[in-house]
Amino acid sequence: MPADPIASMAGQVLADTPLSRPQAERLVGTGPEHLHELFRAASKIRQHFLGRRVRCCSIAAAKVGRCPEDCAFCSQSAHYKTHVRGLSVLDPDEVFQAAMNAASNGAEAFGVVTSGYGPTDGEIEHWGPTIGRIRATGRIGLCASMGVVTERQARRLAELGVQRYNLNLQTSRRHFPNIVKTHTYDQRRQSLRHLQAAGITLCSGALFGMGETWADRLDLAFELRGLGVEVVPINLLVPIPGTPLAGNEPLTAAECLKIIAIYRFLLPRRQIKIAGGRELNLRELQSWIFYAGADSFLIGNYLTTCGRPPQDDAQMLRDLGLELELFPQPVCPSARSIPDLTPTIGPGAGI
């Protein structure tokens, strides 16, 4: 695609008129010789709607392993033989300390992540005091990522103080059954609706590099736009030995950046967060995520793979002349008040 149509579509987005599907397909046709024009336009859109400051968040794998689901990319699935052995659960004190460390590193939000199809009511109550304890510090926003939830569970999470919930749709409706067979795309989608109704901000995105087409990528972007998702994580596949996707070739850095840029065109006001896989897939071009339109990233380690030290990311931001947007962030108008939870810290489930 020549540069002029890119500029024209960028102008349309800046005027707050969403792009159509045919226009998005034209952007996909951008060739290597015009990628810089695409990135420059995406960066302009980011700065126009979100400013120059960027955000980061962090997570703690509070419960890891023995997942009954068969997600083809996941090292935690009990269906595959990977480096993750058995079940490990962090002590609540460890999760709390991880949240405080994240706050000290500049994270505006912290996620409590547990493996499995979805939480039991007991698991939600188990983590409730820790959620309340973190919220009570006023130092960092509180997120959770516990899988599929019911309407009642969504309301309970809101009552406990969860502000944001991550549940990735991962890919298009068409491609989803190629990746997951033990539950459905609609089960995830309905959970997002339950969380939204409970006043919890939605964080939902994708894992790219799973053999999806550009049509799948666009399908998902338009789905997320229609759902009103506020934070869109972009994960890039790290092929895990023992999983069905172990043989997938990592995406090129140019392809990753193109995905980021086109998602910025389609989701101009949304927080686009670069999460797992950036070290492997982007390598020395990690700092280009902002030039391509991203405004947020995950710091520290991921669920079962290691990220790079937060100090390296802090240096990257200094080198780029960017500043972090720190907590507190504006609260969703429908969010519930924080309950008075005095935590009773007992022994964890062990590792």
CORHURA-V854142 format. One record per backbone hydrogen bond with DSSP energy under -0.5 kcal/mol. NH is the residue of the N-H (numbers start at 1). CO is the residue of the C=O. E is the energy in kcal/mol with one decimal. If there is no record, write none. Layout:
nh:co:e
NH:CO:E
NH:CO:E
This chain:
nh:co:e
6:2:-0.9
7:3:-2.3
8:4:-2.5
9:5:-2.6
10:6:-2.4
11:7:-2.3
12:8:-1.8
13:9:-2.2
14:10:-2.7
15:11:-1.5
16:13:-2.1
17:12:-2.2
18:16:-0.6
24:20:-2.2
25:21:-2.3
26:22:-1.5
27:23:-1.9
28:24:-1.9
29:25:-1.0
30:27:-2.1
34:31:-2.0
35:32:-1.0
38:34:-1.7
39:35:-2.8
40:36:-2.7
41:37:-2.1
42:38:-2.2
43:39:-2.6
43:291:-0.6
44:40:-1.9
45:41:-2.1
46:42:-2.4
47:43:-2.5
48:44:-2.2
49:45:-2.2
50:46:-3.0
51:46:-0.6
51:47:-1.3
54:323:-2.5
55:295:-2.2
57:297:-1.6
58:109:-1.8
60:111:-2.2
62:60:-1.8
62:113:-1.5
63:113:-1.4
64:88:-2.9
67:76:-2.3
72:179:-2.2
74:71:-1.7
77:74:-0.8
78:67:-3.3
80:77:-1.3
82:80:-0.8
85:83:-0.7
88:64:-2.2
89:350:-2.2
90:62:-2.6
94:91:-0.8
95:91:-1.8
96:92:-2.5
97:93:-2.5
98:94:-2.1
99:95:-1.9
100:96:-2.0
101:97:-2.4
102:98:-2.2
103:99:-2.2
104:100:-2.1
105:101:-1.4
106:103:-1.5
107:102:-2.5
108:56:-3.0
109:56:-0.6
110:141:-2.1
111:58:-2.4
112:143:-1.9
113:60:-2.4
113:111:-0.7
114:145:-2.3
115:63:-1.2
124:120:-1.9
125:121:-2.1
126:122:-2.2
127:123:-1.9
128:124:-0.9
129:125:-0.7
131:127:-2.5
132:128:-2.6
133:129:-2.3
134:130:-2.4
135:131:-2.5
136:132:-2.2
137:133:-0.7
137:134:-1.0
138:134:-0.6
138:135:-1.3
139:134:-0.5
141:108:-2.0
143:110:-3.2
143:141:-0.5
144:164:-1.6
145:112:-2.5
148:117:-2.9
154:150:-2.3
155:151:-1.9
156:152:-2.1
157:153:-2.6
158:154:-1.9
159:155:-2.2
160:156:-2.1
161:157:-0.8
161:158:-0.8
162:157:-2.4
163:142:-2.3
164:142:-1.5
165:201:-2.3
166:144:-2.6
167:165:-0.6
167:203:-2.1
169:205:-0.8
170:205:-2.0
171:169:-1.8
176:172:-1.8
177:173:-0.6
178:175:-1.6
179:175:-0.6
179:176:-1.8
180:176:-2.8
188:184:-1.3
189:185:-2.5
190:186:-2.8
191:187:-1.6
192:188:-1.9
193:189:-1.6
194:190:-2.3
195:191:-2.6
196:192:-2.4
197:193:-2.4
198:194:-1.3
199:196:-1.5
200:195:-2.3
201:163:-2.7
203:165:-2.4
204:231:-2.2
206:233:-2.1
207:170:-2.0
208:235:-3.0
217:213:-1.8
218:214:-2.4
219:215:-2.6
220:216:-2.2
221:217:-2.0
222:218:-2.5
223:219:-1.9
224:220:-2.9
225:221:-2.1
226:222:-2.2
227:223:-1.9
228:224:-0.9
228:225:-0.5
229:224:-1.8
230:202:-1.1
231:202:-1.9
232:271:-3.6
233:231:-0.6
234:273:-3.6
235:206:-2.5
235:233:-0.6
236:276:-3.3
237:208:-2.9
239:237:-0.6
241:239:-0.5
243:240:-2.1
245:72:-1.4
246:243:-1.9
248:245:-1.7
256:252:-2.1
257:253:-2.4
258:254:-2.0
259:255:-2.1
260:256:-2.1
261:257:-2.4
262:258:-2.5
263:259:-2.4
264:260:-1.9
265:261:-2.0
266:262:-2.0
267:263:-2.2
270:267:-1.1
271:230:-2.5
272:270:-0.7
273:232:-1.9
273:271:-0.7
274:272:-0.5
274:296:-2.6
275:234:-2.4
275:273:-0.6
278:275:-1.1
281:277:-2.5
282:278:-2.2
283:278:-0.8
283:279:-0.9
285:282:-2.7
286:283:-1.2
288:285:-1.6
289:286:-1.6
290:287:-0.9
291:287:-0.5
292:288:-2.1
293:290:-1.1
294:289:-2.8
295:272:-1.6
296:272:-1.4
297:55:-1.6
298:274:-2.2
299:57:-2.8
300:308:-0.7
302:305:-2.4
312:309:-1.4
313:309:-1.1
314:310:-2.4
315:311:-2.1
316:312:-2.0
317:313:-2.2
318:314:-2.0
319:315:-2.7
320:316:-1.6
321:317:-0.7
321:318:-0.9
322:317:-2.5
325:54:-3.3
326:324:-0.7
335:332:-2.6
339:159:-0.6
341:339:-1.3
342:340:-0.6
343:341:-0.8
345:343:-0.6
346:344:-0.7
